[in-house]
Amino acid sequence: MDIIHIAKLARIGLEGKESKKLEAELSAILDFVEKLKEADVEGIAPMAGGTDLKNMTREDKAMPKGEEIRQKILANAPKRRDDFVEVKAVLE
């Protein structure tokens, strides 16, 4: 196995003993893949992912609140401008 060539393709910089170690590790991985090929998978449906869960989302809409709650929020704001809470700029 030409580990130097494989390392170049993967854009991995190798020094000295690293190439020997990587060659041994890659060889072990490839041996394991060969072992997996021996597994009996007859009658097992292929999977596209690990779960059947789906993202559950809800519509993003404002929840109507009473004037009393709005006034409490504005009263607790460190800075306000008219009927809005003033915050620091996120992007300048």
C-alpha positions as CSV (number, residue, x, y, z in Angstrom):
1,M,0.0,0.0,0.0
2,D,1.4,3.4,-1.0
3,I,0.6,5.3,2.2
4,I,2.5,8.4,1.0
5,H,0.3,8.7,-2.1
6,I,-2.8,8.1,0.0
7,A,-1.7,10.8,2.5
8,K,-1.1,13.2,-0.4
9,L,-4.6,12.6,-1.8
10,A,-6.1,13.2,1.7
11,R,-3.9,16.3,2.1
12,I,-2.3,14.8,5.3
13,G,1.2,15.8,6.1
14,L,3.3,12.9,7.4
15,E,6.6,12.8,9.2
16,G,8.9,9.8,9.8
17,K,7.2,7.2,12.0
18,E,3.7,8.6,11.3
19,S,3.6,6.9,7.9
20,K,4.3,3.5,9.4
21,K,1.6,4.1,12.1
22,L,-0.9,5.3,9.5
23,E,-0.2,2.4,7.3
24,A,-0.9,-0.1,10.1
25,E,-4.1,1.7,11.1
26,L,-5.4,1.9,7.5
27,S,-4.6,-1.8,7.0
28,A,-6.5,-2.7,10.1
29,I,-9.5,-0.6,8.9
30,L,-9.4,-2.3,5.5
31,D,-9.2,-5.8,7.1
32,F,-12.3,-4.9,9.2
33,V,-14.2,-3.8,6.1
34,E,-13.3,-7.2,4.5
35,K,-14.6,-8.9,7.6
36,L,-17.9,-7.0,7.4
37,K,-18.4,-8.3,3.8
38,E,-18.7,-11.8,5.3
39,A,-21.8,-10.8,7.3
40,D,-25.1,-12.4,6.3
41,V,-27.4,-9.6,5.4
42,E,-30.0,-11.7,3.6
43,G,-33.5,-10.2,4.2
44,I,-32.3,-7.1,5.9
45,A,-33.6,-3.9,4.3
46,P,-30.9,-1.2,3.5
47,M,-31.0,1.9,5.6
48,A,-30.6,5.5,4.5
49,G,-30.1,6.8,8.0
50,G,-30.2,5.8,11.6
51,T,-33.6,6.9,12.6
52,D,-37.2,7.4,11.4
53,L,-37.6,10.6,13.5
54,K,-38.8,13.7,11.7
55,N,-38.4,17.4,12.7
56,M,-41.5,18.7,14.2
57,T,-41.9,22.4,13.7
58,R,-44.7,24.9,14.3
59,E,-45.6,28.1,12.6
60,D,-43.6,31.0,13.9
61,K,-46.2,33.6,14.9
62,A,-46.6,36.2,17.5
63,M,-48.6,35.3,20.6
64,P,-51.0,38.0,21.5
65,K,-50.3,39.4,25.0
66,G,-52.2,42.0,26.9
67,E,-51.2,45.6,27.4
68,E,-50.4,44.9,31.1
69,I,-47.7,42.4,30.2
70,R,-46.2,44.7,27.5
71,Q,-45.9,47.5,30.0
72,K,-44.2,45.3,32.5
73,I,-41.6,44.2,29.9
74,L,-41.0,47.8,28.9
75,A,-40.7,48.9,32.6
76,N,-38.0,46.3,33.1
77,A,-36.0,47.1,30.0
78,P,-32.6,48.8,30.8
79,K,-33.1,51.1,27.8
80,R,-36.1,51.9,25.8
81,R,-37.0,54.2,22.9
82,D,-40.7,55.0,22.6
83,D,-42.6,51.7,23.0
84,F,-39.5,49.5,22.1
85,V,-36.7,47.9,24.0
86,E,-33.4,49.3,22.8
87,V,-30.5,46.9,22.5
88,K,-26.9,47.1,21.3
89,A,-26.3,46.7,17.6
90,V,-25.5,43.2,16.5
91,L,-23.9,44.2,13.2
92,E,-22.2,47.5,12.7
